[in-house]
């Protein structure tokens, strides 16, 4: 997945194109938080001395299993929910769309060793935000962009917990109480800890934080594949030469069409509008970008980090 800043920018760009974007302006932080998709679950119990990974497994499961059914249930739940809940759901769907378009490139160029995946994502975050927002990621505390208060909206947390139980309950261990709220708070806390504008944490803690903490890029490489070097799909080994920007723009077009269709469905919840959204969402892995029915696994890579 791209990292937090790129997901925020992606969701903002899509929302700006929709006729209803003004309707959601007051809920911008809920869009930003939703745009992190299942990623907050990876931050639960992030301290190295905590080894309960049950909630982390939720994030893993949602990226790889029952992706379409979970998203459709979430979208249908939004029909009768508040503006901020709808904003969160639109952000969540945008996360899926960006991931499924860009993840194959990330996996191929990051590989599967240690925290290299996160390292490449953080580098791409820094490059994208500098190019398109003139923002230095290490100077701006990103946790503030997703801060919706001490607790996540109760109705959103309730729907997420219910759908996770429905779709993941048979596959995962019993989850701790209030794990949705705990994951949200831990993500904010982790991002606050990782914020390091003067680099002293990176110097002091080294590899414990370096792959996750936004910093100036020291080694210059073609991280975005602007030279259109051939790379291969990590699951199928199909050749590609798209840049990250090509994949991002492809996802943006897809995202604009899908989020517009979702808003239309909420306004007119007809069977035909629902079926259109279902067709656009499909049942596609966040990780491989391919239909889950193909049962593909990522294995190929040529890391640049």
N, C-alpha and C positions, 0 to 999 in steps of 0.2 A: 504494500500500500504506500502511496505517497504519505508524507508526514502531515502533522497538524496544520501548518500554515498553508500548504498547497490545497488541502481539503477545504479550508475556510475560504480561500480565494476562489476555488472552483464553485462552491455553493453560492457565493456572493455574485459571481458573474452570471450564473444561471438565473438567480432570483431577479437580477436587474433587467433581464430580458422579458420577464413575465408581466402581464398586465396587472397581476395582483401583488406585485412586489411591494408597493406602498403599504398594502394591507398588512404586510408582515414586518415592516421596518421596526416596529417597537419590540418585536420578538427576535431581533438579529442575533442575540447571544444564544437563543435556543436553536436557531438555524446553525450557528457555528458549532454548538455542542452536538447537535444531531449529525452534523457533517463528519464527526469522528466515528460514526457507525458503531460497530462492536468493540472498537479499540479501547474504550475505558476499562473493559474487563481485563485487559492485559496489565493494567496498572494496579489492580487490586493486590494489596499486600506486597508492594514493590520493594520494600526494604529487604536487603539481602539476607537478614537473619530470620525473615518470615518465610516458611516453606509450604504454606497451605495454598495449593495451586488450583483448587476446585473452580474458582471464579475465572481464573485465566483460561481454563478449558472451555468456558462458555464462549469467549472471544474466538478461540480456535474453531469450535464447532460451528458457530454462525458464519464464519468465513468459508467453510468447506461443505456444510451439510444443510439440506432443506432451505437453501437460500431464498428461492422464489416463494414457497409457501409461507415462510416467516414474514417476508416483506409484504406479501399480499394481505396477510392477517393484520399487520401493522397499519397498512394503508386503509383497510376497511374500518379499523378501529377509529381512525382519525376523522371519519365522517361526522361524528357527533361530538367531537372534542373541541377544546378551546383553540384560539388562534396560536398560542404558544406551543400547544401540543402538535398542531398541524405543521408549524414551522419546524419543530424538532423532527417530525416524520419526513418532511421534504428534505431536510439536511441529511437524514439517515439514508434515504434512497440515493441522494447524490453521492454519498460515500461509496455505496455499492457500485454505482455506474463508473466512477473514476477508477476504483480498484480493478474492476473486471477488464477495463481497457488498458491499464498501465501496469498491472501486476506482473504479467508475463515478462515484460522488459526488466522490471525491477529484480525479479527472481533470477533471470538469466545473468544479469550484470552484477548481482550481489552474491549469488551462490547461497549456500546453506550452512556456512561455518559461523559459529558463535553469533555475534551481533552485527554481522556485516550487512544484513538486510536493513536494519535500522540505521546503520551508518550511511548507506547510500541514500536512503529516504531523507535523512536530515540534510545531506549535501544538496539534494535536489530542491528541498524546501528553501535553502539559502539562495540558490541560483535563481529559482523562480520568483521569489519575493523581491530580490534585488532588481531583476529585469523588468518585472511588471508592476511593482509597487514602490520601487526605490527604497526598500526597507531592509535594514540590516537585522537579520533575525536574532542575533545574539544580543542586540541592544533593546529589544522590546519584549516585555514579559507576556508570553502568549497565554498563560493561564488566565489572564484577565479577559481574554476574548471569549472564553467558554464559561465564565463565572456567572451562573444564573441565581446565585444566592447560596445560603448555607445548605439547602437541600434542593434536589431536583423536584420539579412539579410532581405532586403526589399521583395524579392521574397517569402521567407518563410512566412513572416508576411502576405503578400497579399493572398497566398494560404490558410493559416489558417483562415483568416477573411472570405474569400469566402466560405470555406467549413462549417464553423460554421454558417454562414448565411443560407446556403443551408439546413443543417441538424437540426439546432436548432432554426432557425429564427421564426418559428411558435409557438415555445414553450416558448421562453424567451422574456423579455422586450427589448426594443430598447437599444442597447449597445452603450456606449460612443465612440467617435472617437478615433482611435489609441489605442484601448484597448489592442491589442496584445503587442505592444511596452511597454505600461504602466505596464502590468502584468510582463513582463520580467524584467523591471527595479525595480519594487517593490519586486520581489523575491530576486534579488541581494541585495537590500537595507535591506530587512528583515533578510536575512542570515547574513549580516554584523552586524546588531544590535544584533542578537542572539548569535554571536560568543563571547564566554565568557571564555577564557583560565584560568582566575584567579578566576572565580566564583563570582565576586562581583555583577554582574548584577542579578544573581540568588538570591543572598542574599538580595539584595535591592528590587527587583521587584517581587520575589516569584513566585506565580502561573501565573502571567502575561507572564512569559517566560519559566518557568521550564519544561513544557511539550514539548516545541519546541527546547530547547537549549541543545546541546550535552554536557554532563557532565560525570565525573566518576560515575560508578554505585555503589550506596550505599547499596541497598538491594539485596542480592544474591538469585535469584530464577532460576528455570529451564525455562527461557524465550524462549529458542529455542526448548524446548521439547525433549532434548537429551535422556531423560529417556523413551521416547515413551509412555507417559501417554495418555490414550484415551481422545480425544476431539471430538466434534460433529460439523458437518457442520452447520453454523449459519442460513442457510435457509431451509435445508431439514432435519436436525437432524440426518443425517447419521453418524455412528461412524467412526473415523479415529484414527490412532496412529502415523502418520508420524511426524517427526521432521521438524522444519523450514528448516534445511539443506536438508532433503529429497525433500521437495517441491521446494527449490531453484535449486537443481540439476536436478529435473524433468523439471523445467522451462528452465534451461540452454540447455538441450538437444532439447527441443521444439524450443527454440530461435535460436539455431544454424541451425536447419533445415529450419526454416521459413525465417531467414535473408538471408541464402544462396539462397533460392528459389526466394526471392525478387530481389537479385542482378542478378540472371540468367534471370529473367523477364525483368529487365531493359536492359540487354545486348541483349536479343532476345525476344522482346515484342509480342510473339505469343499468340494465344488464349489458347493453352494448358498450357503454362507457367502461364498465368494470372489465369486460372481456378485452377491450383495447389496452387497458393498463396491464392486464395479465400477460398479454402478448408481448408488450414492451419489456416487462420485468423478466419474463421467462423463468427458468430455473438454472441459473448460471453461477458457477463458482466464482467467488471473489478472487480466489488464488490463481486459477488457470484461465479464467475468462471463457471457459468452454462449458457447454451443458453438462450438468451433473450426471446425466444418464450415461455419459461416455466413461465415467469412472476413471478419469485421468489423474496422474500424480506427477508433480514437478520433479524432475531429476537432472535435466541438462543445465549446464551453466558455464560461463566464462567470466569470472569476476573481474571487476576493475577496481575494487576496494579491498 
